[in-house]
Amino acid sequence: MSRSEAEKILSDAQLFLRQQQELYGDLFFTPPERAADQNESQEMKSTRSTPPKNSVPQSISVSDPMTTAISDEPWAAAKDLPALNAQICDCQKCGLGKTRKSFVFGVGNPRAEVVVVGEAPGADEDEKGEPFVGRAGQLLTKILEAVQFRREDVYICNMLKCRPPNNRDPLPEEIEHCEPYLWKQLEIIKPKLILCVGRIAGQSLLKTKATLTELRENVHQYRGIPLMVTFHPAALLRNPNWKRPCWEDVQKFRAMYDEMSKKT
């Protein structure tokens, strides 16, 4: 076997493992004895009733940081998004402030009823200073339009405002420093619903180790706002087979939005 062939096999294997982790979480990577315990837990959960395929997911209570004060720093008193951005865009609370090219605050309608939250900026976002650009951003726009949400009508941002080097997963201390900025954005915007894209973002915001499959099954609460989780557009580009379940997710999201709109 040539070196190039071996490198291709390794690359394919790494891609497969990453896809499995995105969908099933860390269970795929745990030692056998721990995996057995987790499998037993999963089997117990599987006996619970699940919502019909096209119905709005059941609402459940999760660890909600709503009672956590945003901050006593001056930026927490900002009255609008431009003022908030101006006060935090030079943030150096973690090491990402030294490695970033751009502070990626967010973009969209400041009065949006829907906020889309991802994990962190990627290379394209770091270059342009705007979340969800490039191929993943184009796909997100198409996903939103498919359920009658225009990109300019929603607000799009990330849990982290700076790109982690080499697109690695966010570190706990980075989330701790940056998440209050998201809290303040939501306080200013006052959306009806949050669409969280990606397992890492879902787990981090909801403070859970649940798999993406589990996260997608229910409606959660985040800062007192209903939140649903679906696939990250970048994951759909890597595995097009996930586009159908993502489509089912956003249809349920739209149905929930329409139901809430009727009550207001």
HELIX and SHEET records of a PDB file:
HELIX    1   1 ARG A    3  TYR A   24  1                                  22    
HELIX    2   2 GLY A   25  PHE A   29  5                                   5    
HELIX    3   3 PRO A   32  SER A   46  1                                  15    
HELIX    4   4 PRO A   65  THR A   67  5                                   3    
HELIX    5   5 PRO A   74  ALA A   77  5                                   4    
HELIX    6   6 LEU A   81  ILE A   88  1                                   8    
HELIX    7   7 LEU A   96  THR A   99  1                                   4    
HELIX    8   8 ALA A  123  LYS A  128  1                                   6    
HELIX    9   9 GLY A  134  ALA A  146  1                                  13    
HELIX   10  10 ARG A  151  ASP A  153  5                                   3    
HELIX   11  11 PRO A  165  ASN A  167  5                                   3    
HELIX   12  12 PRO A  172  ILE A  189  1                                  18    
HELIX   13  13 ARG A  199  LEU A  206  1                                   8    
HELIX   14  14 LEU A  212  ARG A  216  1                                   5    
HELIX   15  15 PRO A  233  ARG A  238  1                                   6    
HELIX   16  16 PRO A  240  TRP A  242  5                                   3    
HELIX   17  17 LYS A  243  LYS A  262  1                                  20    
SHEET    1   A 7 GLN A  58  SER A  59  0                                        
SHEET    2   A 7 ASN A 218  TYR A 222  1                                        
SHEET    3   A 7 ILE A 225  THR A 230 -1                                        
SHEET    4   A 7 LEU A 193  VAL A 197  1                                        
SHEET    5   A 7 VAL A 114  GLY A 118  1                                        
SHEET    6   A 7 TYR A 155  ASN A 158  1                                        
SHEET    7   A 7 VAL A 107  GLY A 108 -1                                        
END                                                                             
